[in-house]
C-alpha cells in the first residue's frame, strides 16, 4: 500500500460513504430512497469539489442531505490526507514518517518538517476565510430570506466558494444576484484565495505580518509564490477583458445589462471557470467564442496546494517558459532568475499529456453513448468535470447513465490527479542502475 494508493483509495472510501448517506430517505426532501446513480454522482461531485449535479440540490435534498453535501465538499476541499491527519491530531496520536510523506504529497510541499503545524495552519486558514465569508454574505441573504435561512444559505455558499465547488441552493445559481456587488466580491474573493494555494496565502500572511511589525528584513518570496500569483492575476485580467468584449452584445448574457453590470459579471465569469462552478449568466446562451474561452480557463485551472483543479497555473508557466526557451534557442528554462529543473519540466509535460488524453477519451465515450448532444456541449461538460469546475450548458441531468458514469470517473481522475493515479496503479518507480546512450531524432 503506497502513499499514492492510500490517497486514491481514501477518496474512493469517502465518495462511497457519502453516496450511501445521500441514498438514505432522510437525505431527500421527498423522504424516499434516493436513486443510487444520483447519490453516487452527487457524492463524487462533492468530494471532488466539482459542483456538477443531475438534480437541483436546493429542492431535491432535505436539510440533512444539504448538510451532508457541505461536509463532503469540506472534506474534498481539504483533501483526504489533510482531514485524516487532523482527526489524528484531535485524538492525540503522533505522526510517523509515512504520515509526513503523505501530507507532503497531498499538499505538494517540498519538505517533511513541521507537518502537524502545517495541518493546523491549513485548518485555521480554512475556518478564518469561511467564517468571514459567512458574515459577509449574511447582509445579502438575511434581509430577503430571514435570519435562519439566510444563515444557512451563507454557510452553504461560503463553504462551496472557498472549496471551489459550484453547488448552489438556487436553481439558477447566482443569476438572481448578478447585480449584487457584495455577493460577487465575496464569492470571487473566496474562490481566488481558495484556489491560489495555502503556500501562497502563508507567504502573504508572513509578508503582511512583517510589514505591520515594521521589520526591515521582509520575507523572500518563493518561486512558487511568484509564478502562481502572477499567472493568476494575468489570467483574471485577461479573462475579464475577453468576456466583456465577447459577450458585450449577446442578448442572452450581457446584452440587457448596463456598463457597470457588464464589467462586474465579466469579472465573475473570469473567476468562476478557475474551478468554482457558480454562474451569474446562463452558460447555455453564451456565444461559441465565450464557451471556448471558458473551456480554456477551466482546463488551465487554479494553483497547486489549493482547492481548485485543472492542470494548474504553475504547469502552464513551466510549459510556456519551456516553449519560449526552445524558440529562443536556449538550453535552460528560467523563471524569475531561477532555473527550472528538468524533472519539473517532465512532470509538467506528463500532466498536460495525461490531462489531454483523459479529456479526449471521456469526450469520445460520451459522444458514443449520447450522440444527440452537440460536440461543444459534451466537451464543455467533460472539461468541467475533469477540472472540477461544475459549470454546465444544462445537459448534465439529461445524460444517459453510462455518460454519467464516465463523468464520475472523469471527476475522480481530475481530483486525485493524473500522475498520482498512475503512480497508484503502477506503483512507485524503482531506481535504475543502467543509463542508455543519447541519440537524436527529428521533432516538429
GUZADREN-266118 format. One record per residue (C-alpha): residue number from 1; x negated, y, z; residue in one letter. Coordinates in steps of 0.25 Angstrom, whole numbers, plus 2048, in hexadecimal, padded with zeros to 3 digits. Layout:
SITE | NUM | X | Y | Z | A
...
// end
This chain:
SITE | 1 | 800 | 800 | 800 | X
SITE | 2 | 7F8 | 80C | 7FB | X
SITE | 3 | 7FB | 81A | 7FF | X
SITE | 4 | 802 | 81D | 7F1 | X
SITE | 5 | 80B | 811 | 7F3 | X
SITE | 6 | 80F | 815 | 801 | X
SITE | 7 | 813 | 823 | 7FC | X
SITE | 8 | 81B | 81E | 7F0 | X
SITE | 9 | 822 | 813 | 7F8 | X
SITE | 10 | 825 | 81D | 803 | X
SITE | 11 | 82C | 826 | 7F9 | X
SITE | 12 | 834 | 81A | 7F4 | X
SITE | 13 | 838 | 816 | 802 | X
SITE | 14 | 83D | 824 | 805 | X
SITE | 15 | 845 | 824 | 7F8 | X
SITE | 16 | 84B | 816 | 7FB | X
SITE | 17 | 84F | 81A | 809 | X
SITE | 18 | 854 | 827 | 804 | X
SITE | 19 | 85D | 820 | 7FA | X
SITE | 20 | 862 | 817 | 804 | X
SITE | 21 | 867 | 823 | 80D | X
SITE | 22 | 86D | 82A | 801 | X
SITE | 23 | 875 | 81E | 7FD | X
SITE | 24 | 87C | 81E | 80B | X
SITE | 25 | 88A | 823 | 80C | X
SITE | 26 | 887 | 82E | 816 | X
SITE | 27 | 87D | 834 | 80B | X
SITE | 28 | 888 | 837 | 801 | X
SITE | 29 | 894 | 841 | 802 | X
SITE | 30 | 89E | 837 | 7FE | X
SITE | 31 | 89A | 82D | 809 | X
SITE | 32 | 898 | 821 | 7FF | X
SITE | 33 | 88B | 819 | 7FC | X
SITE | 34 | 882 | 821 | 7F2 | X
SITE | 35 | 87E | 81C | 7E4 | X
SITE | 36 | 870 | 815 | 7E6 | X
SITE | 37 | 86B | 81C | 7DA | X
SITE | 38 | 870 | 829 | 7DE | X
SITE | 39 | 869 | 827 | 7EC | X
SITE | 40 | 85C | 822 | 7E6 | X
SITE | 41 | 85B | 82D | 7DC | X
SITE | 42 | 85E | 838 | 7E7 | X
SITE | 43 | 855 | 832 | 7F1 | X
SITE | 44 | 849 | 831 | 7E7 | X
SITE | 45 | 84C | 83F | 7E2 | X
SITE | 46 | 84C | 844 | 7F1 | X
SITE | 47 | 83F | 83C | 7F5 | X
SITE | 48 | 838 | 841 | 7E8 | X
SITE | 49 | 83D | 84F | 7EB | X
SITE | 50 | 843 | 850 | 7DD | X
SITE | 51 | 851 | 854 | 7DE | X
SITE | 52 | 858 | 84D | 7D3 | X
SITE | 53 | 865 | 848 | 7D7 | X
SITE | 54 | 870 | 840 | 7D0 | X
SITE | 55 | 87B | 845 | 7D9 | X
SITE | 56 | 87D | 853 | 7E0 | X
SITE | 57 | 877 | 852 | 7EE | X
SITE | 58 | 880 | 85D | 7F4 | X
SITE | 59 | 88D | 855 | 7F1 | X
SITE | 60 | 889 | 847 | 7EF | X
SITE | 61 | 881 | 845 | 7FD | X
SITE | 62 | 886 | 848 | 80B | X
SITE | 63 | 87E | 850 | 815 | X
SITE | 64 | 877 | 843 | 819 | X
SITE | 65 | 874 | 840 | 80B | X
SITE | 66 | 86E | 84E | 809 | X
SITE | 67 | 866 | 84D | 815 | X
SITE | 68 | 860 | 840 | 811 | X
SITE | 69 | 85D | 847 | 804 | X
SITE | 70 | 856 | 852 | 80B | X
SITE | 71 | 84E | 848 | 813 | X
SITE | 72 | 84A | 841 | 807 | X
SITE | 73 | 845 | 84E | 800 | X
SITE | 74 | 83D | 852 | 80C | X
SITE | 75 | 836 | 844 | 80D | X
SITE | 76 | 834 | 844 | 7FE | X
SITE | 77 | 82E | 852 | 7FE | X
SITE | 78 | 825 | 850 | 80A | X
SITE | 79 | 821 | 842 | 804 | X
SITE | 80 | 822 | 834 | 809 | X
SITE | 81 | 814 | 834 | 810 | X
SITE | 82 | 816 | 842 | 816 | X
SITE | 83 | 823 | 83E | 81C | X
SITE | 84 | 81E | 831 | 821 | X
SITE | 85 | 811 | 838 | 827 | X
SITE | 86 | 81A | 842 | 82E | X
SITE | 87 | 822 | 837 | 834 | X
SITE | 88 | 815 | 830 | 839 | X
SITE | 89 | 811 | 83D | 83F | X
SITE | 90 | 81E | 83E | 847 | X
SITE | 91 | 81D | 831 | 84D | X
SITE | 92 | 80E | 834 | 851 | X
SITE | 93 | 807 | 829 | 849 | X
SITE | 94 | 7F9 | 82C | 844 | X
SITE | 95 | 7F4 | 82D | 835 | X
SITE | 96 | 7EB | 823 | 82F | X
SITE | 97 | 7E3 | 825 | 823 | X
SITE | 98 | 7EE | 81F | 81A | X
SITE | 99 | 7F8 | 829 | 81E | X
SITE | 100 | 7EE | 834 | 81C | X
SITE | 101 | 7EB | 82F | 80E | X
SITE | 102 | 7FA | 82E | 80B | X
SITE | 103 | 7FC | 83C | 80F | X
SITE | 104 | 7F0 | 841 | 807 | X
SITE | 105 | 7F6 | 83A | 7FA | X
SITE | 106 | 805 | 83E | 7FD | X
SITE | 107 | 801 | 84D | 7FF | X
SITE | 108 | 7F6 | 84D | 7F5 | X
SITE | 109 | 7EC | 852 | 7FF | X
SITE | 110 | 7DD | 851 | 7FE | X
SITE | 111 | 7D9 | 84D | 80C | X
SITE | 112 | 7DD | 844 | 817 | X
SITE | 113 | 7DB | 84D | 823 | X
SITE | 114 | 7E6 | 852 | 82C | X
SITE | 115 | 7F1 | 84A | 826 | X
SITE | 116 | 7FB | 84C | 832 | X
SITE | 117 | 7F9 | 85B | 831 | X
SITE | 118 | 7FB | 85B | 823 | X
SITE | 119 | 809 | 854 | 824 | X
SITE | 120 | 80D | 85D | 830 | X
SITE | 121 | 80A | 869 | 827 | X
SITE | 122 | 812 | 863 | 81B | X
SITE | 123 | 81E | 861 | 824 | X
SITE | 124 | 81D | 86E | 82B | X
SITE | 125 | 81C | 875 | 81D | X
SITE | 126 | 828 | 86E | 818 | X
SITE | 127 | 830 | 871 | 824 | X
SITE | 128 | 82C | 880 | 824 | X
SITE | 129 | 830 | 882 | 815 | X
SITE | 130 | 83D | 87A | 816 | X
SITE | 131 | 842 | 881 | 823 | X
SITE | 132 | 83E | 88F | 81D | X
SITE | 133 | 846 | 88B | 810 | X
SITE | 134 | 852 | 887 | 819 | X
SITE | 135 | 852 | 894 | 820 | X
SITE | 136 | 851 | 89C | 813 | X
SITE | 137 | 85B | 894 | 80B | X
SITE | 138 | 866 | 896 | 817 | X
SITE | 139 | 86A | 8A4 | 812 | X
SITE | 140 | 86C | 89E | 804 | X
SITE | 141 | 875 | 893 | 809 | X
SITE | 142 | 87B | 896 | 816 | X
SITE | 143 | 884 | 8A2 | 812 | X
SITE | 144 | 88A | 89A | 807 | X
SITE | 145 | 88B | 88C | 80D | X
SITE | 146 | 88C | 88F | 81C | X
SITE | 147 | 881 | 88C | 827 | X
SITE | 148 | 881 | 87D | 828 | X
SITE | 149 | 882 | 87A | 819 | X
SITE | 150 | 878 | 886 | 816 | X
SITE | 151 | 86E | 880 | 81F | X
SITE | 152 | 86F | 872 | 819 | X
SITE | 153 | 86E | 878 | 80B | X
SITE | 154 | 862 | 880 | 80F | X
SITE | 155 | 85B | 873 | 815 | X
SITE | 156 | 85E | 86B | 809 | X
SITE | 157 | 859 | 874 | 7FF | X
SITE | 158 | 84D | 879 | 807 | X
SITE | 159 | 848 | 86B | 808 | X
SITE | 160 | 84B | 868 | 7FA | X
SITE | 161 | 844 | 875 | 7F5 | X
SITE | 162 | 837 | 872 | 7FE | X
SITE | 163 | 836 | 864 | 7F9 | X
SITE | 164 | 838 | 868 | 7EB | X
SITE | 165 | 845 | 85F | 7EA | X
SITE | 166 | 851 | 864 | 7E1 | X
SITE | 167 | 85D | 85F | 7E9 | X
SITE | 168 | 867 | 869 | 7EC | X
SITE | 169 | 875 | 868 | 7F3 | X
SITE | 170 | 87B | 871 | 7E8 | X
SITE | 171 | 87F | 86A | 7DB | X
SITE | 172 | 879 | 875 | 7D3 | X
SITE | 173 | 86C | 876 | 7DB | X
SITE | 174 | 869 | 885 | 7DD | X
SITE | 175 | 871 | 88B | 7D1 | X
SITE | 176 | 87B | 891 | 7DA | X
SITE | 177 | 86F | 899 | 7E1 | X
SITE | 178 | 868 | 89D | 7D4 | X
SITE | 179 | 869 | 8AC | 7D9 | X
SITE | 180 | 864 | 8A9 | 7E7 | X
SITE | 181 | 857 | 8AF | 7E9 | X
SITE | 182 | 855 | 8AA | 7F7 | X
SITE | 183 | 858 | 89B | 7F3 | X
SITE | 184 | 84F | 89B | 7E7 | X
SITE | 185 | 844 | 8A2 | 7EE | X
SITE | 186 | 845 | 898 | 7FA | X
SITE | 187 | 847 | 88B | 7F1 | X
SITE | 188 | 83C | 88F | 7E8 | X
SITE | 189 | 832 | 892 | 7F3 | X
SITE | 190 | 835 | 885 | 7FA | X
SITE | 191 | 833 | 87E | 7EC | X
SITE | 192 | 826 | 885 | 7E9 | X
SITE | 193 | 820 | 883 | 7F7 | X
SITE | 194 | 825 | 874 | 7F8 | X
SITE | 195 | 81F | 871 | 7EA | X
SITE | 196 | 812 | 878 | 7EB | X
SITE | 197 | 80C | 86E | 7F5 | X
SITE | 198 | 809 | 86E | 804 | X
SITE | 199 | 7FA | 871 | 802 | X
SITE | 200 | 7FD | 87E | 7FB | X
SITE | 201 | 806 | 882 | 806 | X
SITE | 202 | 7FC | 87F | 811 | X
SITE | 203 | 7F1 | 887 | 80A | X
SITE | 204 | 7FB | 893 | 808 | X
SITE | 205 | 7FE | 892 | 817 | X
SITE | 206 | 7F0 | 892 | 81B | X
SITE | 207 | 7ED | 89E | 812 | X
SITE | 208 | 7F9 | 8A5 | 817 | X
SITE | 209 | 7F4 | 8A2 | 826 | X
SITE | 210 | 7E6 | 8A7 | 824 | X
SITE | 211 | 7EB | 8B4 | 81D | X
SITE | 212 | 7F5 | 8B6 | 829 | X
SITE | 213 | 7EA | 8B4 | 833 | X
SITE | 214 | 7E1 | 8BD | 82C | X
SITE | 215 | 7D6 | 8B3 | 829 | X
SITE | 216 | 7CC | 8B7 | 81F | X
SITE | 217 | 7C8 | 8A9 | 81A | X
SITE | 218 | 7D4 | 8A5 | 813 | X
SITE | 219 | 7D6 | 896 | 80F | X
SITE | 220 | 7D1 | 891 | 802 | X
SITE | 221 | 7DC | 88C | 7F9 | X
SITE | 222 | 7DA | 87F | 7F3 | X
SITE | 223 | 7DB | 87B | 7E4 | X
SITE | 224 | 7E8 | 874 | 7E6 | X
SITE | 225 | 7EE | 881 | 7EC | X
SITE | 226 | 7E9 | 88A | 7E1 | X
SITE | 227 | 7EE | 880 | 7D6 | X
SITE | 228 | 7FB | 87D | 7DC | X
SITE | 229 | 7FF | 88B | 7E0 | X
SITE | 230 | 7FA | 892 | 7D3 | X
SITE | 231 | 801 | 887 | 7CA | X
SITE | 232 | 80E | 888 | 7D2 | X
SITE | 233 | 80E | 897 | 7D0 | X
SITE | 234 | 80B | 897 | 7C1 | X
SITE | 235 | 816 | 88C | 7BF | X
SITE | 236 | 820 | 894 | 7C7 | X
SITE | 237 | 81D | 8A1 | 7C0 | X
SITE | 238 | 81D | 89B | 7B2 | X
SITE | 239 | 82A | 893 | 7B5 | X
SITE | 240 | 831 | 89F | 7B9 | X
SITE | 241 | 82E | 8A7 | 7AD | X
SITE | 242 | 830 | 89C | 7A4 | X
SITE | 243 | 83E | 898 | 7A9 | X
SITE | 244 | 842 | 8A7 | 7AA | X
SITE | 245 | 840 | 8A9 | 79B | X
SITE | 246 | 844 | 89B | 796 | X
SITE | 247 | 852 | 89B | 79E | X
SITE | 248 | 854 | 8AA | 79C | X
SITE | 249 | 860 | 8AA | 793 | X
SITE | 250 | 865 | 89C | 796 | X
SITE | 251 | 873 | 89D | 799 | X
SITE | 252 | 873 | 890 | 7A1 | X
SITE | 253 | 868 | 894 | 7AB | X
SITE | 254 | 862 | 8A3 | 7AC | X
SITE | 255 | 86B | 8AA | 7A2 | X
SITE | 256 | 876 | 8AF | 7AB | X
SITE | 257 | 86C | 8B3 | 7B6 | X
SITE | 258 | 867 | 8C1 | 7B8 | X
SITE | 259 | 858 | 8C4 | 7B7 | X
SITE | 260 | 855 | 8C2 | 7C5 | X
SITE | 261 | 85C | 8B5 | 7C6 | X
SITE | 262 | 855 | 8B0 | 7B9 | X
SITE | 263 | 847 | 8B3 | 7C0 | X
SITE | 264 | 84C | 8AC | 7CD | X
SITE | 265 | 851 | 8A0 | 7C6 | X
SITE | 266 | 845 | 89F | 7BD | X
SITE | 267 | 83C | 89F | 7C9 | X
SITE | 268 | 845 | 894 | 7CF | X
SITE | 269 | 845 | 88C | 7C3 | X
SITE | 270 | 836 | 88D | 7C2 | X
SITE | 271 | 834 | 888 | 7D0 | X
SITE | 272 | 83E | 87D | 7D1 | X
SITE | 273 | 838 | 874 | 7C6 | X
SITE | 274 | 82C | 873 | 7CE | X
SITE | 275 | 833 | 866 | 7D4 | X
SITE | 276 | 83E | 86D | 7DC | X
SITE | 277 | 84B | 86A | 7D4 | X
SITE | 278 | 854 | 875 | 7D8 | X
SITE | 279 | 85A | 87E | 7CD | X
SITE | 280 | 862 | 88B | 7CC | X
SITE | 281 | 866 | 889 | 7BE | X
SITE | 282 | 86C | 87E | 7B6 | X
SITE | 283 | 860 | 875 | 7B1 | X
SITE | 284 | 868 | 86F | 7A7 | X
SITE | 285 | 86B | 87C | 7A0 | X
SITE | 286 | 85D | 880 | 79F | X
SITE | 287 | 856 | 882 | 791 | X
SITE | 288 | 84D | 878 | 78B | X
SITE | 289 | 841 | 880 | 78E | X
SITE | 290 | 845 | 882 | 79C | X
SITE | 291 | 847 | 873 | 79E | X
SITE | 292 | 839 | 870 | 798 | X
SITE | 293 | 833 | 87B | 7A1 | X
SITE | 294 | 83A | 875 | 7AD | X
SITE | 295 | 835 | 867 | 7A9 | X
SITE | 296 | 827 | 86C | 7A8 | X
SITE | 297 | 827 | 873 | 7B6 | X
SITE | 298 | 82E | 866 | 7BC | X
SITE | 299 | 823 | 85E | 7B7 | X
SITE | 300 | 818 | 867 | 7BC | X
SITE | 301 | 81E | 867 | 7CA | X
SITE | 302 | 819 | 86C | 7D7 | X
SITE | 303 | 80B | 86B | 7DE | X
SITE | 304 | 805 | 85F | 7E5 | X
SITE | 305 | 808 | 85D | 7F4 | X
SITE | 306 | 815 | 864 | 7F3 | X
SITE | 307 | 823 | 85E | 7F2 | X
SITE | 308 | 824 | 860 | 7E3 | X
SITE | 309 | 822 | 857 | 7D7 | X
SITE | 310 | 81D | 857 | 7C9 | X
SITE | 311 | 80E | 856 | 7C4 | X
SITE | 312 | 80B | 861 | 7CE | X
SITE | 313 | 804 | 86F | 7CB | X
SITE | 314 | 7F6 | 86A | 7CE | X
SITE | 315 | 7F7 | 85F | 7C4 | X
SITE | 316 | 7FB | 86A | 7B9 | X
SITE | 317 | 7F0 | 873 | 7BD | X
SITE | 318 | 7E6 | 868 | 7BC | X
SITE | 319 | 7EB | 863 | 7AF | X
SITE | 320 | 7EB | 871 | 7A9 | X
SITE | 321 | 7DE | 874 | 7AE | X
SITE | 322 | 7D8 | 868 | 7A8 | X
SITE | 323 | 7DE | 86B | 79B | X
SITE | 324 | 7D8 | 879 | 79C | X
SITE | 325 | 7CB | 873 | 79F | X
SITE | 326 | 7CB | 86A | 793 | X
SITE | 327 | 7D0 | 875 | 789 | X
SITE | 328 | 7C4 | 87E | 78E | X
SITE | 329 | 7BA | 872 | 78D | X
SITE | 330 | 7B7 | 871 | 79C | X
SITE | 331 | 7B4 | 865 | 7A3 | X
SITE | 332 | 7B9 | 869 | 7B1 | X
SITE | 333 | 7C7 | 86D | 7B5 | X
SITE | 334 | 7C6 | 879 | 7BE | X
SITE | 335 | 7D1 | 87F | 7C7 | X
SITE | 336 | 7CE | 88C | 7CF | X
SITE | 337 | 7BF | 889 | 7CE | X
SITE | 338 | 7C1 | 87B | 7D3 | X
SITE | 339 | 7BE | 86F | 7CA | X
SITE | 340 | 7C9 | 865 | 7C9 | X
SITE | 341 | 7C5 | 856 | 7CC | X
SITE | 342 | 7C7 | 84C | 7C0 | X
SITE | 343 | 7CF | 843 | 7CA | X
SITE | 344 | 7D9 | 84E | 7CB | X
SITE | 345 | 7DA | 851 | 7BC | X
SITE | 346 | 7DC | 842 | 7BA | X
SITE | 347 | 7E7 | 842 | 7C5 | X
SITE | 348 | 7EE | 84D | 7BE | X
SITE | 349 | 7EE | 846 | 7B1 | X
SITE | 350 | 7F3 | 83A | 7B7 | X
SITE | 351 | 7FE | 842 | 7BE | X
SITE | 352 | 802 | 848 | 7B0 | X
SITE | 353 | 802 | 83B | 7A8 | X
SITE | 354 | 809 | 833 | 7B3 | X
SITE | 355 | 814 | 83E | 7B4 | X
SITE | 356 | 816 | 840 | 7A5 | X
SITE | 357 | 817 | 831 | 7A4 | X
SITE | 358 | 821 | 830 | 7AF | X
SITE | 359 | 82A | 83B | 7A9 | X
SITE | 360 | 829 | 835 | 79B | X
SITE | 361 | 82D | 827 | 7A0 | X
SITE | 362 | 838 | 82C | 7A8 | X
SITE | 363 | 83E | 834 | 79D | X
SITE | 364 | 83D | 829 | 793 | X
SITE | 365 | 844 | 81F | 79D | X
SITE | 366 | 850 | 829 | 7A0 | X
SITE | 367 | 851 | 82D | 791 | X
SITE | 368 | 853 | 81E | 78E | X
SITE | 369 | 85D | 81C | 79A | X
SITE | 370 | 865 | 829 | 797 | X
SITE | 371 | 863 | 82D | 789 | X
SITE | 372 | 86F | 836 | 789 | X
SITE | 373 | 867 | 841 | 790 | X
SITE | 374 | 85E | 84B | 789 | X
SITE | 375 | 84F | 849 | 78A | X
SITE | 376 | 84D | 856 | 790 | X
SITE | 377 | 857 | 853 | 79B | X
SITE | 378 | 850 | 845 | 79E | X
SITE | 379 | 842 | 84B | 79E | X
SITE | 380 | 847 | 856 | 7A8 | X
SITE | 381 | 84D | 84C | 7B1 | X
SITE | 382 | 840 | 843 | 7B1 | X
SITE | 383 | 836 | 84F | 7B3 | X
SITE | 384 | 83F | 854 | 7BE | X
SITE | 385 | 83F | 846 | 7C5 | X
SITE | 386 | 830 | 844 | 7C3 | X
SITE | 387 | 82C | 852 | 7C8 | X
SITE | 388 | 836 | 850 | 7D4 | X
SITE | 389 | 83D | 85D | 7D0 | X
SITE | 390 | 84C | 85A | 7CF | X
SITE | 391 | 851 | 863 | 7C4 | X
SITE | 392 | 85A | 85D | 7BA | X
SITE | 393 | 862 | 861 | 7AE | X
SITE | 394 | 86E | 85A | 7B4 | X
SITE | 395 | 86D | 84C | 7AF | X
SITE | 396 | 868 | 845 | 7BC | X
SITE | 397 | 875 | 83F | 7C0 | X
SITE | 398 | 879 | 83B | 7B2 | X
SITE | 399 | 86D | 832 | 7B0 | X
SITE | 400 | 86E | 823 | 7B0 | X
SITE | 401 | 86A | 81A | 7BC | X
SITE | 402 | 85D | 816 | 7B4 | X
SITE | 403 | 85A | 824 | 7B1 | X
SITE | 404 | 85B | 828 | 7C0 | X
SITE | 405 | 852 | 81C | 7C4 | X
SITE | 406 | 848 | 822 | 7BA | X
SITE | 407 | 849 | 830 | 7C1 | X
SITE | 408 | 848 | 829 | 7CF | X
SITE | 409 | 83B | 823 | 7CA | X
SITE | 410 | 836 | 830 | 7C4 | X
SITE | 411 | 839 | 838 | 7D1 | X
SITE | 412 | 831 | 82E | 7D9 | X
SITE | 413 | 825 | 82E | 7D0 | X
SITE | 414 | 825 | 83D | 7D0 | X
SITE | 415 | 826 | 83E | 7DF | X
SITE | 416 | 81B | 834 | 7E3 | X
SITE | 417 | 812 | 838 | 7D7 | X
SITE | 418 | 80E | 830 | 7CA | X
SITE | 419 | 7FF | 82E | 7CF | X
SITE | 420 | 804 | 82A | 7DD | X
SITE | 421 | 80E | 820 | 7D8 | X
SITE | 422 | 804 | 81A | 7CE | X
SITE | 423 | 7FA | 818 | 7DA | X
SITE | 424 | 805 | 811 | 7E2 | X
SITE | 425 | 808 | 808 | 7D6 | X
SITE | 426 | 7F9 | 805 | 7D2 | X
SITE | 427 | 7F2 | 806 | 7E0 | X
SITE | 428 | 7E7 | 80F | 7E4 | X
SITE | 429 | 7DB | 810 | 7D9 | X
SITE | 430 | 7CF | 807 | 7DC | X
SITE | 431 | 7C1 | 80D | 7DB | X
SITE | 432 | 7B9 | 809 | 7CF | X
SITE | 433 | 7AB | 806 | 7CF | X
SITE | 434 | 7AA | 806 | 7BF | X
SITE | 435 | 7A8 | 813 | 7B7 | X
SITE | 436 | 7AA | 812 | 7A8 | X
SITE | 437 | 7A3 | 81A | 79D | X
SITE | 438 | 7A9 | 826 | 797 | X
SITE | 439 | 7AD | 827 | 789 | X
SITE | 440 | 7B5 | 832 | 781 | X
SITE | 441 | 7C1 | 831 | 779 | X
SITE | 442 | 7CA | 83B | 771 | X
SITE | 443 | 7D4 | 842 | 779 | X
SITE | 444 | 7DE | 84C | 774 | X
// end
